[in-house]
Amino acid sequence: AILMEYSTGKILYEKNVDEKMAPASMTKIMTILLIEEAIERGELNLTDDVIISNNASSMGGSQVFLDPNTTLKVEDLLKSIIIASANDSAVAMAEKIAGTVDAFVNKMNERAKELGCTNTNFVNVHGLDADNHYTTARDMAIIARELIKHDDIFNYTTIYESYLNKPDGTSIWMVNTNKLIKYYNGLDGLKTGFTKNAGYCLTSTAKRNDMRLISVIMKEETSQKRNEETTKLL
């Protein structure tokens, strides 16, 4: 666990912050950061079309059931990654930005090194359990801090439920995996995670009275415990 003050990066609480652990879907914080930075550089627009590959549509775990050879906008995919933790959308965006998932994963690891995340290694873009895919509470807080410099991210992280309209006219109901945005005053993001190996994880950010905090909780036994510990920290 870690608690960081956003503006200074000062650590207010820490417990086993450099222990390498599976991050589950908190991995997507880095995926989202690279999407945001590509938009900022002008290499990508929210209105750009993204063709869904067979590879993207075949991802397991949490997903929005994208159909292969259909087209969606960058903004729709970004929203579905943030709200519904969609693995298929994460892969589609990785392929859009870097050509292949492997090339995108290389970018994730390069960016982690640039940010000073010395105990992080990504092998995929979504966080499904894999050998040698790990990070730490400290590194997760550093990546989250970088992400929330992009203010527009809160347009999506604060949505509790929404619909993804698919090209065939059907829509998928998306409910935010982070229930605390509804129940904790000031909490406006960021990303949950769960796999058998990672346990229940949550990187959160909350703001009250011009003070913003970032908290990371990893490997809890239940989602309730994860939320309780996050609330306690904040």
C-alpha positions in Angstrom: 0.0 0.0 0.0 1.0 3.6 -0.6 -0.4 7.1 -0.1 1.0 10.0 -2.1 0.3 13.7 -2.2 -0.2 14.5 -5.9 1.4 18.0 -6.3 4.7 17.1 -4.6 4.8 13.3 -4.9 5.5 13.2 -1.2 4.8 9.7 0.3 2.5 10.0 3.3 2.1 6.3 4.1 3.9 3.2 2.8 3.8 -0.6 3.4 5.9 -3.0 1.3 5.9 -0.4 -1.4 8.8 -1.9 -3.4 7.6 -5.5 -3.3 7.0 -6.8 -6.9 3.5 -8.0 -7.4 1.0 -8.7 -10.1 -1.0 -5.5 -10.8 -3.9 -7.1 -12.7 -5.9 -4.5 -14.6 -4.1 -1.6 -12.9 -1.7 -2.3 -15.8 -4.1 -0.3 -17.9 -3.1 2.9 -16.1 0.1 2.7 -18.2 -1.9 1.7 -21.3 -4.2 4.7 -20.9 -1.2 7.0 -20.2 0.3 6.1 -23.6 -3.0 6.7 -25.3 -3.3 10.1 -23.7 0.3 11.0 -24.6 -0.3 9.9 -28.2 -3.3 12.2 -28.3 -1.3 15.1 -26.8 1.5 14.7 -29.4 -1.2 14.8 -32.2 -0.5 11.3 -33.3 -4.0 10.2 -32.4 -7.4 11.8 -32.2 -10.5 10.9 -30.1 -12.4 10.7 -33.4 -10.0 8.4 -35.2 -11.4 5.0 -36.4 -9.9 1.9 -35.0 -10.3 -1.5 -36.8 -10.8 -4.3 -34.4 -8.5 -7.3 -35.1 -9.2 -11.0 -34.4 -6.5 -10.8 -31.8 -8.3 -7.9 -30.0 -11.7 -9.5 -30.1 -10.4 -12.8 -28.8 -9.1 -11.4 -25.4 -10.6 -13.1 -22.3 -11.3 -11.6 -18.9 -13.2 -8.3 -18.6 -14.3 -7.2 -22.1 -16.9 -5.4 -24.1 -17.2 -8.1 -26.7 -15.8 -6.3 -29.7 -16.5 -7.9 -33.0 -13.6 -8.5 -35.4 -13.3 -6.4 -38.5 -15.7 -3.7 -37.1 -14.6 -0.1 -36.5 -15.0 2.0 -33.4 -13.7 5.5 -32.4 -10.7 6.0 -30.2 -12.9 7.8 -27.6 -15.3 4.8 -27.3 -12.4 2.4 -26.8 -10.7 4.7 -24.3 -14.0 5.0 -22.3 -14.5 1.2 -22.3 -11.0 0.6 -21.0 -11.5 3.1 -18.2 -15.0 2.3 -17.2 -15.4 -1.4 -18.0 -11.7 -2.4 -17.8 -12.1 -3.8 -21.3 -9.1 -6.1 -22.3 -10.3 -6.3 -25.9 -10.3 -2.5 -26.2 -6.9 -2.2 -24.6 -5.4 -4.6 -27.3 -7.2 -2.7 -30.1 -5.7 0.6 -28.9 -2.2 -1.0 -28.5 -2.4 -2.2 -32.1 -3.7 1.2 -33.4 -0.8 3.1 -31.7 2.2 0.8 -32.1 1.2 -1.6 -34.9 1.5 -4.7 -32.7 0.9 -5.5 -29.0 4.6 -6.4 -28.5 5.7 -3.0 -29.8 3.2 -1.3 -27.5 4.4 -3.3 -24.5 8.0 -2.2 -25.3 6.7 1.4 -25.2 5.1 0.7 -21.8 8.4 -0.6 -20.4 10.4 2.3 -21.9 7.9 4.8 -20.4 8.1 3.1 -17.0 11.9 3.4 -17.0 11.6 7.1 -18.0 9.3 7.7 -15.0 11.8 6.0 -12.7 9.8 2.9 -12.1 12.7 0.5 -11.4 10.6 -2.5 -10.2 8.1 -2.7 -13.1 8.0 -5.1 -16.1 5.0 -5.4 -18.3 4.4 -8.3 -20.7 0.9 -7.4 -21.8 -1.4 -4.4 -22.0 -4.3 -5.6 -19.9 -2.9 -7.2 -16.8 -4.1 -10.8 -17.2 -1.8 -13.0 -15.2 1.5 -13.7 -17.0 5.0 -14.7 -16.0 7.3 -11.7 -15.4 4.4 -9.2 -15.4 4.8 -7.2 -12.2 5.0 -3.8 -10.6 5.0 -2.3 -7.1 2.7 0.0 -5.1 5.3 2.8 -5.5 5.7 2.4 -9.2 1.9 2.3 -9.7 1.5 5.6 -7.8 4.2 7.2 -10.0 2.4 6.1 -13.2 -1.0 7.2 -11.8 0.5 10.6 -10.9 1.7 11.0 -14.5 -1.7 10.0 -15.9 -3.8 12.4 -14.0 -1.7 15.4 -15.3 -4.1 14.8 -18.2 -7.2 16.4 -16.9 -9.5 15.1 -19.5 -9.1 11.6 -18.0 -11.5 12.6 -15.3 -14.2 13.0 -17.9 -14.2 9.2 -18.1 -13.0 8.0 -14.7 -16.0 9.7 -13.0 -18.6 8.0 -15.1 -20.4 5.3 -13.1 -22.4 3.8 -15.9 -22.6 4.3 -19.6 -23.3 2.4 -22.9 -20.9 1.4 -25.6 -22.8 1.6 -28.9 -21.5 -1.0 -31.3 -21.5 -0.8 -35.2 -24.2 -3.5 -35.4 -26.7 -1.4 -33.5 -26.4 -3.2 -30.2 -25.0 -1.7 -27.1 -23.1 -2.9 -24.1 -23.9 -1.6 -20.7 -20.7 -0.6 -18.8 -20.6 -0.1 -15.1 -17.5 1.3 -13.5 -15.5 -1.4 -11.7 -14.5 1.3 -9.1 -17.6 1.6 -6.9 -15.9 4.2 -4.6 -16.5 6.9 -7.2 -20.1 6.7 -6.1 -19.6 6.3 -2.4 -16.5 8.3 -1.4 -16.6 12.1 -1.3 -14.0 13.5 -3.7 -12.9 10.2 -5.2 -12.7 10.7 -9.0 -10.6 7.7 -10.3 -8.7 5.6 -11.1 -8.4 1.9 -11.8 -9.3 -1.4 -10.1 -7.7 -4.8 -10.7 -8.4 -8.4 -9.9 -6.9 -11.7 -10.9 -6.4 -14.9 -8.9 -2.7 -14.2 -8.7 -3.0 -10.4 -8.0 -5.9 -10.5 -5.6 -8.0 -7.3 -5.3 -6.1 -4.1 -6.3 -7.1 -0.5 -6.5 -5.3 2.7 -7.5 -7.4 5.6 -6.4 -7.2 9.4 -6.5 -9.4 11.8 -4.6 -9.5 15.6 -4.2 -10.8 17.7 -1.4 -10.1 21.4 -0.6 -7.5 21.7 -3.3 -5.5 18.7 -2.0 -5.3 15.6 -4.2 -4.1 12.2 -3.0 -3.2 9.0 -4.8 -3.5 5.7 -3.0 -2.6 2.2 -4.1 -3.7 -1.0 -2.5 -2.5 -4.4 -3.8 -3.3 -8.1 -3.1 -6.4 -7.8 -0.9 -8.6 -10.8 -0.2 -11.9 -9.2 -1.2 -13.1 -6.2 -3.1 -14.8 -5.0 0.1 -11.5 -5.1 2.0 -9.8 -3.3 -0.9 -12.4 -0.5 -0.7 -12.2 -0.3 3.1 -8.4 0.0 3.1 -8.5 2.6 0.4 -11.1 4.6 2.3 -9.0 4.4 5.5 -5.8 5.6 3.7 -7.6 8.5 2.1 
